[in-house]
Amino acid sequence: MGNTKSGALSKEILDDLKLNTKYTEEELCAWYATFLKECPSGRITKEQFEGIYASFFPDADPTAYARHVFRSFDTNADGTLDFKEYIVALHLTSSGKTLRKLEWAFALYDVDGNGTINKNEVQEIVRSIFNMIPVEDQKNLPEDENTPEKRADKIWTFFRKKEDDKIGEGEFIQGVMENKDILRLIQFDEPKKIQEKLKEKKH
């Protein structure tokens, strides 16, 4: 049916992904085959992306977070991600170099895309992160960050912001790089879960 070309990953995309992620050519080709099976059009919709995320977190509800992750990677806002955008999304959310990861984190928190983050946006993302933490695990969180509101307050206080202030990208990245505790608070990191899930998909 003349789809031989679509069954193989172009060298250009392959080289680019090998350069920008830590995945091997073998892994990328295997994921591409899986990707095409699930998304024959070569593009993944928001709903499909949410479904993949849901399979990573069976004990929680990652829908809101997945929606924000999708938005931050759908740079042309056409409602789909191509394979390259999809792999970069998985790579950055599960590993990635700190600076690039923080640039992405800023885009994630900048919900309305206006170039600054306000406290409501911080609360919205933190709330979506909390949805992914199983209720049992939430009980073990430190007292001063065991609700989305407390965690958002902690982040906001760290940046020494008043209630209706805003944070720009440079300030956000510098602040987080200087404080590992804040890095932990702004992200949801369960790389092992995602990595294991991806490995399973390959076999």
Protein Blocks (a to p, Z undefined) as FASTA:
>chain_A
ZZmmmmpccfklmmmmmmmmcbdfklmmmmmmmmmmmmmnopacfklmmmmmmmmmmmbc
fklmmmmmmmmmmmnonopacfklmmmmmmmmmnopfklmmmmmmmmmmmnonopacfkl
mmmmmmmmmmmpcfklmmmpcfklmbfklmmmmmmmmnopafklccdfklmmmmmmmomk
lmmmmpccdfklmmmmmmmmmZZ
